[in-house]
Amino acid sequence: MVTFETLFPGSRDASLRRAFDDLNLTLSRISALSSPASSGEEGEEAERLLSLLPAKVAPIFRTQCGPVARQILREIQRGIPEYSRPIEGVFGKAIVAGIEQGILEFVERFANPSFHRRGNVELFRKLGRYEVAEGRNIHVLQSAYRIGIRVGWQRLSEFGQRLSLPVSTLCLLADALFAYTDELSALSVEGYTAAQAKAAGALERRRKRLHELIVADPPVAEAAIKSQALAAGWDVPDRVAVVVLERAGGEEAAVPEFDEDVLVDLESPLPCLVVPVSGDGPREVEPVPGWRSAVGPPVRLSAASRSLRWAGQVLSLVQCGVLPDRAVTSCVRHLPTLALLDDPALAAQLAERVLEPLLELPEKARSRLAGTLSSWLESRGGAPEVATRLRIHPQTVRYRMHQVEELFGERLRDPDERFALMVALRVRRLLTEDTSGALPGGDL
């Protein structure tokens, strides 16, 4: 760092020391000009500094406002590609007005301490709002402010030197100019932040409404969905999968973040996502910490309500113990179970009707014969193969199958009856594996 002693070794000139310190203060404010504080804080600082400037120089500086404004505009357009287009329309007029009014107000405020800002505060907030409307980052506008202060200070300092203003006055002028620009920049940041929050809220509402339309039952007209998707900035896919979510163990889980193309509704009684699917296979869904997920089958957009219903049913089967409790459960991997237990009470009625001959037996005997019959139907093999599957002696298999023959007779040789028996036995196995009693298993 350059110090006074290194520049002026041995000097005892007090006025030179004060000028050097004033210049250092000015340079420090230039380097700090990047992230403005609140407009209130900056406004108070600018007000204090402007009140210290000699009011008599204001009329002289006022003559330079027009040329300085034009030069600032040229430099901004030359240095910032986003502003290089012709200045026209509402935004162009606002930029020109902002430069002109900013310079005029700066001069008027140290010429007249009681100067009333009128609509200029709103003007600079509006510049921040326009940046959101134009889809730009606030840093673009802040770069324009930095160019403006550089050009403005260059012209004011040159003019001040021609007037032979003291170095202390020039440094104070620079300090006031930097504080004033900070104030204007802070106003624009306020407008930008407010507009950004408003835009984000509006977009979120549009996306939530789109989510509601997609999963509605009965389905909504495709034209209405596409119109809402356009308003929400969402690319309409050919297929979607609906993912139903539940907080694992009822614990409070953090609100997760999802990809931009995923539509989210975590506030409904059945929290769920609408996930675009490319190709024929299901989209891989990553586990969400603190949440249990059930992924519905990929379907056409018009059938999203079905994917939602099936995902909800699979989650119910997980809750009651029919399916294993995992972070993510895919419907596609459990379609037979889902089909069989789409209506659990009806499935239980089917199993009870088809397996009626077993109901008269004691529970242990009923379980042994049901297991042997199921293995025999699935393998269609002889006693040795069934015995291997069940890990029992072949003669035990023959004995049990003899009992089965007595109970079911000719039904074992009818293809339709054998199919009904296989379905009923699978339902029985699923229902009796339910450990919570949430599904009606009857006395099977």
C-alpha positions in Angstrom: 0.0 0.0 0.0 1.3 3.5 -0.9 1.7 5.8 2.1 2.3 9.5 2.5 5.8 8.8 3.8 6.8 6.7 0.8 5.5 9.4 -1.7 6.8 12.5 0.2 9.7 11.3 2.4 10.5 13.9 5.0 7.6 16.2 4.1 6.0 18.2 6.9 3.4 20.0 4.8 0.1 19.7 6.7 -2.0 20.8 3.8 -0.4 18.3 1.5 -1.0 15.6 4.2 -4.8 16.6 4.3 -5.1 16.5 0.5 -3.4 13.0 0.4 -5.8 11.7 3.1 -8.8 13.1 1.3 -7.7 11.5 -1.9 -7.2 8.1 -0.2 -10.8 8.4 1.3 -12.1 9.1 -2.2 -10.3 6.1 -3.7 -11.5 3.8 -0.9 -15.1 4.8 -1.8 -14.5 4.0 -5.5 -13.2 0.6 -4.7 -16.2 -0.1 -2.4 -18.8 0.8 -5.0 -20.2 -2.6 -5.9 -22.8 -3.8 -3.4 -24.9 -0.9 -2.1 -26.5 -0.9 1.3 -30.1 0.1 1.9 -31.3 3.2 0.2 -32.1 4.8 3.6 -28.5 4.4 4.9 -27.0 5.6 1.7 -29.5 8.5 1.4 -28.5 9.8 4.8 -24.8 9.7 3.9 -25.3 11.4 0.6 -27.4 14.1 2.3 -24.7 14.8 4.8 -21.9 15.1 2.3 -24.0 17.2 -0.2 -24.8 19.7 2.6 -21.0 20.3 3.1 -20.4 21.4 -0.5 -20.3 25.1 -1.3 -23.7 26.0 -2.8 -22.2 28.7 -4.9 -20.6 26.2 -7.3 -24.0 24.6 -8.1 -25.1 27.1 -10.8 -21.8 26.6 -12.5 -22.0 22.8 -12.5 -25.6 23.0 -13.7 -24.4 24.2 -17.1 -22.6 20.9 -17.5 -25.5 18.6 -16.8 -26.6 18.1 -20.4 -23.2 17.4 -21.9 -22.3 15.0 -19.0 -25.6 13.1 -19.4 -25.0 12.6 -23.1 -21.5 11.4 -22.5 -22.6 9.0 -19.8 -25.3 7.5 -22.1 -22.7 7.0 -24.9 -20.3 5.3 -22.6 -23.0 3.0 -21.1 -24.1 2.0 -24.6 -20.5 1.4 -25.7 -19.5 -0.5 -22.6 -22.6 -2.6 -21.9 -23.9 -4.8 -24.7 -27.3 -5.2 -23.1 -27.8 -1.4 -23.5 -26.2 -1.0 -26.9 -29.5 -1.2 -28.8 -31.3 2.0 -29.9 -32.8 3.9 -26.9 -36.5 3.6 -27.5 -39.7 2.4 -25.8 -40.5 2.6 -22.1 -37.2 1.1 -21.0 -35.2 3.4 -23.2 -37.0 6.5 -22.0 -36.5 5.4 -18.4 -32.7 5.0 -18.9 -32.4 8.5 -20.4 -34.6 10.0 -17.7 -32.6 8.2 -15.0 -29.3 9.7 -16.2 -30.7 13.2 -16.7 -32.6 13.3 -13.5 -29.8 11.7 -11.5 -27.3 14.4 -12.6 -29.8 17.3 -12.1 -30.8 16.1 -8.7 -27.2 15.7 -7.6 -26.5 19.4 -8.4 -29.9 20.6 -7.0 -29.4 18.9 -3.7 -26.2 20.7 -2.8 -27.5 23.9 -4.3 -30.7 23.7 -2.2 -30.6 21.5 1.0 -34.4 21.6 1.2 -34.8 20.2 -2.3 -37.7 17.7 -2.6 -37.0 14.6 -4.5 -40.6 14.2 -5.8 -40.8 11.3 -8.2 -37.1 10.5 -8.6 -37.1 7.8 -5.9 -39.8 5.9 -7.8 -37.9 6.4 -11.1 -34.8 4.6 -9.8 -36.8 1.8 -8.3 -38.5 1.5 -11.6 -35.1 1.0 -13.4 -34.6 -2.1 -11.1 -38.1 -3.4 -12.0 -37.3 -3.0 -15.7 -34.3 -5.2 -15.4 -36.5 -8.0 -14.1 -38.9 -7.4 -17.0 -36.0 -7.5 -19.5 -34.7 -10.8 -17.9 -31.4 -9.3 -16.8 -29.3 -9.6 -13.7 -29.1 -6.5 -11.4 -25.4 -6.5 -12.0 -25.9 -5.2 -15.5 -27.6 -2.0 -14.1 -25.0 -1.7 -11.4 -22.3 -1.7 -14.1 -24.1 1.2 -15.8 -24.0 3.1 -12.5 -20.3 2.5 -12.2 -19.8 3.8 -15.7 -21.9 6.8 -14.9 -20.0 7.7 -11.8 -16.6 7.3 -13.6 -17.7 9.6 -16.4 -19.4 12.0 -14.1 -16.5 12.3 -11.8 -14.0 12.7 -14.7 -16.0 15.6 -16.1 -16.7 17.2 -12.8 -13.1 17.0 -11.7 -11.9 18.5 -15.0 -14.4 21.4 -14.7 -13.5 21.9 -11.0 -9.8 22.2 -11.8 -10.6 24.8 -14.5 -12.4 26.7 -11.7 -9.4 26.3 -9.5 -11.5 24.6 -6.7 -9.4 23.5 -3.7 -8.3 19.8 -3.6 -10.4 19.4 -0.4 -13.5 20.6 -2.2 -12.9 18.3 -5.1 -12.4 15.3 -2.8 -15.6 16.2 -0.9 -17.4 16.5 -4.2 -16.2 13.0 -5.3 -17.2 11.6 -1.9 -20.7 13.1 -2.2 -21.0 11.8 -5.8 -20.1 8.2 -4.8 -22.5 8.3 -1.8 -25.2 9.7 -4.0 -24.7 7.0 -6.7 -24.7 4.3 -4.0 -28.1 5.7 -2.9 -29.5 5.5 -6.5 -28.1 2.0 -6.9 -29.7 0.9 -3.7 -33.1 2.2 -4.8 -32.8 0.2 -8.0 -31.9 -2.9 -6.0 -35.0 -2.4 -4.0 -37.1 -2.2 -7.1 -35.4 -5.2 -8.6 -35.8 -7.4 -5.5 -39.5 -6.5 -5.2 -40.2 -7.2 -8.8 -38.2 -10.4 -8.8 -40.2 -11.6 -5.7 -43.5 -10.6 -7.4 -42.5 -12.4 -10.6 -41.4 -15.5 -8.8 -44.7 -15.6 -6.8 -46.8 -15.2 -10.0 -44.8 -17.9 -11.7 -45.2 -20.2 -8.7 -49.0 -19.7 -8.8 -49.1 -20.4 -12.5 -47.1 -23.6 -12.0 -49.3 -24.7 -9.1 -52.5 -24.1 -11.2 -50.9 -26.1 -14.1 -50.2 -29.0 -11.6 -53.9 -28.9 -10.6 -55.1 -29.0 -14.2 -52.8 -31.9 -15.1 -53.8 -34.2 -12.2 -57.5 -33.2 -12.3 -60.1 -36.0 -12.5 -62.0 -36.0 -14.9 -59.2 -34.8 -17.2 -59.1 -31.2 -18.3 -59.0 -30.3 -22.0 -55.6 -30.5 -23.6 -55.8 -26.9 -24.9 -56.4 -25.5 -21.4 -53.3 -27.4 -20.1 -51.1 -26.2 -23.0 -52.3 -22.6 -22.5 -51.5 -22.7 -18.8 -48.2 -24.4 -19.5 -47.2 -21.5 -21.8 -48.0 -19.0 -19.1 -46.0 -21.0 -16.5 -43.0 -21.4 -18.8 -43.3 -25.2 -18.8 -42.5 -27.4 -21.8 -45.4 -29.9 -22.3 -44.0 -33.4 -22.5 -45.7 -36.4 -24.2 -45.7 -38.5 -21.0 -45.5 -37.8 -17.3 -45.2 -39.8 -14.1 -46.9 -38.6 -10.9 -44.9 -39.1 -7.7 -46.8 -39.2 -4.4 -44.8 -38.1 -1.3 -45.2 -38.7 2.4 -43.1 -37.6 5.3 -41.3 -40.7 6.5 -42.4 -41.7 10.0 -44.5 -38.5 10.2 -41.4 -36.5 11.1 -40.9 -32.9 10.1 -38.8 -33.0 6.9 -37.2 -30.1 5.1 -38.9 -28.9 2.0 -36.9 -30.5 -0.8 -35.7 -28.9 -4.0 -36.6 -30.4 -7.4 -35.5 -30.0 -11.0 -37.0 -27.0 -12.8 -39.1 -29.2 -15.1 -40.9 -30.8 -12.1 -44.3 -29.4 -11.0 -44.6 -29.5 -7.3 -47.6 -29.4 -4.8 -46.6 -30.3 -1.3 -49.6 -28.5 0.3 -52.5 -30.7 -0.8 -53.8 -33.7 1.3 -51.8 -35.9 -1.1 -48.5 -34.1 -1.8 -47.2 -35.0 -5.2 -45.0 -34.1 -8.2 -45.7 -34.2 -11.9 -42.4 -35.4 -13.5 -41.9 -35.3 -17.3 -40.8 -38.6 -18.8 -38.7 -39.0 -22.0 -38.7 -42.4 -23.7 -40.8 -45.4 -22.7 -39.1 -46.3 -19.4 -39.9 -44.7 -16.0 -37.8 -41.7 -15.0 -35.4 -42.4 -12.2 -36.5 -40.6 -9.0 -33.8 -39.9 -6.4 -34.7 -40.5 -2.7 -35.7 -37.3 -0.9 -34.3 -37.1 2.6 -37.1 -37.3 5.2 -39.7 -38.3 2.6 -41.1 -41.6 1.3 -41.9 -41.6 -2.5 -44.2 -43.7 -4.7 -43.6 -43.3 -8.4 -46.7 -43.8 -10.6 -46.3 -45.4 -14.1 -45.5 -43.2 -17.1 -48.7 -42.2 -18.9 -50.0 -39.7 -21.4 -50.5 -36.2 -20.1 -54.3 -36.7 -20.3 -54.0 -39.8 -18.0 -52.0 -38.2 -15.2 -54.8 -38.6 -12.7 -54.5 -42.4 -13.2 -50.7 -42.3 -12.5 -51.6 -40.3 -9.3 -54.2 -42.8 -8.2 -51.9 -45.8 -8.7 -49.0 -44.1 -7.0 -51.3 -43.3 -4.0 -52.4 -47.0 -3.9 -48.8 -48.2 -3.9 -48.0 -45.9 -1.1 -51.0 -47.3 0.8 -49.6 -50.8 0.2 -46.3 -49.7 1.6 -47.9 -48.1 4.7 -49.8 -51.3 5.6 -46.8 -53.6 5.0 -47.9 -55.4 1.8 -44.9 -53.8 0.0 -41.5 -53.3 1.6 -40.9 -49.8 3.1 -38.3 -48.1 0.9 -37.4 -44.5 0.2 -38.7 -44.8 -3.3 -41.2 -47.4 -4.6 -42.0 -47.7 -8.3 -45.4 -48.8 -9.4 -43.9 -50.3 -12.5 -42.0 -52.9 -10.4 -45.2 -53.9 -8.6 -47.9 -53.8 -11.3 -49.2 -57.4 -10.6 -49.6 -56.6 -6.9 -51.2 -53.3 -7.7 -53.6 -54.9 -10.2 -54.6 -57.6 -7.8 -55.1 -55.3 -4.8 -56.6 -52.3 -6.8 -59.7 -53.0 -4.6 -58.4 -55.0 -1.6 -61.9 -55.8 -0.3 -62.9 -57.2 -3.7 -59.6 -59.2 -3.9 -60.4 -60.7 -0.5 -63.8 -61.7 -1.7 -62.3 -63.4 -4.7 -59.8 -65.3 -2.6 -62.5 -66.3 -0.1 -64.9 -67.6 -2.8 -62.2 -69.5 -4.8 -60.5 -71.0 -1.8 -63.7 -71.8 0.1 -62.8 -75.6 0.4 -59.8 -74.6 2.5 -61.8 -72.5 5.0 -63.2 -75.5 6.9 -59.6 -76.7 7.8 -57.7 -75.7 10.9 -55.4 -72.7 10.3 -52.1 -74.7 10.2 -53.5 -77.3 7.8 -55.0 -74.6 5.7 -51.7 -72.8 5.4 -49.8 -76.0 4.6 -52.2 -77.1 1.8 -52.4 -73.5 0.4 -48.6 -73.3 0.2 -48.3 -76.8 -1.5 -51.1 -76.1 -4.0 -49.5 -72.7 -4.9 -46.1 -74.3 -5.5 -47.7 -77.1 -7.6 -49.6 -74.6 -9.8 -46.6 -72.4 -10.3 -44.2 -75.2 -11.1 -46.6 -77.7 -12.8 -44.0 -80.3 -11.8 -44.1 -83.6 -10.0 -43.7 -84.3 -6.3 -39.9 -84.1 -6.3 -39.8 -80.6 -7.8 -42.5 -79.3 -5.5 -40.7 -80.9 -2.6 -37.5 -79.1 -3.5 -39.2 -75.8 -3.7 -40.9 -76.3 -0.3 -37.9 -78.2 1.2 -40.0 -81.1 2.4 -40.0 -84.8 1.5 -41.7 -85.8 -1.8 -44.0 -88.2 0.0 -45.2 -85.3 2.1 -46.1 -83.5 -1.1 -48.0 -86.5 -2.4 -49.9 -86.8 0.8 -50.9 -83.1 0.8 -51.8 -83.1 -2.9 -54.1 -86.1 -2.3 -55.9 -83.9 0.3 -56.1 -81.1 -2.2 -57.5 -83.4 -4.8 -60.3 -84.4 -2.4 -61.1 -80.7 -1.7 -61.0 -79.3 -5.3 -61.5 -82.3 -7.5 -62.0 -81.5 -11.2 -61.2 -77.9 -10.7 -57.5 -78.7 -10.7 -57.8 -79.9 -14.4 -59.7 -76.9 -15.7 -57.4 -74.1 -17.0 -59.7 -71.3 -16.0 -60.1 -72.7 -12.5 -56.3 -73.2 -12.1 -55.8 -69.6 -13.1 -58.5 -68.5 -10.5 -56.7 -70.6 -7.9 -53.3 -69.0 -8.7 -54.8 -65.5 -8.4 -56.6 -66.3 -5.2 -53.5 -67.9 -3.7 -51.4 -64.9 -4.6 -54.0 -62.5 -3.1 -54.1 -64.7 0.0 -50.3 -64.5 0.3 -50.3 -60.7 -0.1 -53.1 -60.2 2.4 -51.7 -62.5 5.0 -48.3 -60.8 4.7 -50.0 -57.6 5.8 -48.8 -57.0 9.3 -51.0 -54.0 10.2 -54.5 -55.4 9.5 -55.2 -52.4 7.3 -56.3 -54.7 4.4 -59.3 -57.0 4.8 -57.8 -60.5 4.8 -60.8 -62.3 6.2 -60.1 -65.8 7.5 -57.9 -66.8 4.6 
